[in-house]
């Protein structure tokens, strides 16, 4: 099984990278979304490899089933014209900026992982959903609550943007 | 080199069986649907091909496979042909944790319910891609409706399922069935009647069946999201819809109707019997009720089903705690 797991790991990594590349370089918004969905799917596969099926299926349920659909709805509502700015040739400065954006989180994350390596094990074991829930409600409750604050801010921001647009008309 | 792991063989066999089951049921359900429709409207339904029209679905299938595949002008070819595939592929994993009987479950997943719900959400995505990719205003309108409807009805569906999970304390369909008794009054539909009705209503809406078939309302939108699809492009959407009906009714059977359990000998036959009764009820709905208007559909969900399901969940949690 170890070889199969490695094959699956490389397969998922390939899809994640290819999907991300496709999403960034695609000439139409919906195609970019297809790339994003492929990436999200492969990330769910990674969670499965870590023996975390609940997280994997939640990833599918929330990100693929709900968030992507809402993005698609937004694209359809906005009726993005086919010849938008995403089809213009890109400036070299944009490539440099993109590279910086890519490197910043990569450096930060790898620094954290090297400084504080998490305890690793050869074969991951599945955690029951109950333990997961207890962890979220117990030691990680602050982080859990902060996420809802982030969602609230996003929602308030969306309402604010919508109101400003309406005032201009 | 060591031998092929047994689980891999197990999954390959299971997927082959599921593919057979889905295909066969597609044929059977088309026949049942047309027969029920016929008798509801006081006509015999298909009658000519085979005894009582039994071979009609095969003829339909041969027709669908034989047709030319058109791609409309100005459509996004990749998105257009990706959509039917995205619609049909998730059907396979959804059958894996389905507990036909304690021995006839393709894969024991202890979060099986979440697996089914996760892959069921992909259908809306497929409808959207189809509607957008067709470069057709009817397709686009159908897709827009599919999103609004699918996103709205998914919430009460999840909440009603959650109420049953609270009672059993498990997300595994096998365990939920095992927690129910042999007799009909020991099944969850007695303890959770509101959740059962909510689940079934939302299930009908999630599979885009009449009276909630707004995304493909033929009197307004020609055929909605699949207007531009010919041959097997349409065939895959069609097969996916029937497979999703089976999944919705199968989950209802496992959650609320005691799954494989029943008076006398428990086994897969009880599961299949309940499954087909629910499927016939779903088909019966389609030919009895007129299509709802779109604002009625959304009002029903946001103003009635959603508060009711939240209330049901709170009461369930309270009763469990007492």
Boltz contact constraints between the chains, C-beta under 6 A:
constraints:
  - contact:
      token1: [A, 1]
      token2: [B, 5]
      max_distance: 6.0
  - contact:
      token1: [A, 30]
      token2: [B, 79]
      max_distance: 6.0
  - contact:
      token1: [A, 30]
      token2: [B, 132]
      max_distance: 6.0
  - contact:
      token1: [A, 53]
      token2: [B, 111]
      max_distance: 6.0
  - contact:
      token1: [A, 54]
      token2: [B, 111]
      max_distance: 6.0
  - contact:
      token1: [A, 57]
      token2: [B, 114]
      max_distance: 6.0
  - contact:
      token1: [A, 57]
      token2: [B, 115]
      max_distance: 6.0
  - contact:
      token1: [A, 57]
      token2: [B, 118]
      max_distance: 6.0
  - contact:
      token1: [A, 60]
      token2: [B, 118]
      max_distance: 6.0
  - contact:
      token1: [A, 61]
      token2: [B, 117]
      max_distance: 6.0
  - contact:
      token1: [A, 61]
      token2: [B, 118]
      max_distance: 6.0
  - contact:
      token1: [A, 61]
      token2: [B, 121]
      max_distance: 6.0
  - contact:
      token1: [A, 65]
      token2: [B, 121]
      max_distance: 6.0
  - contact:
      token1: [A, 69]
      token2: [B, 124]
      max_distance: 6.0
  - contact:
      token1: [A, 69]
      token2: [B, 125]
      max_distance: 6.0
  - contact:
      token1: [A, 69]
      token2: [B, 147]
      max_distance: 6.0
  - contact:
      token1: [A, 72]
      token2: [B, 128]
      max_distance: 6.0
  - contact:
      token1: [A, 73]
      token2: [B, 147]
      max_distance: 6.0
  - contact:
      token1: [A, 129]
      token2: [B, 171]
      max_distance: 6.0
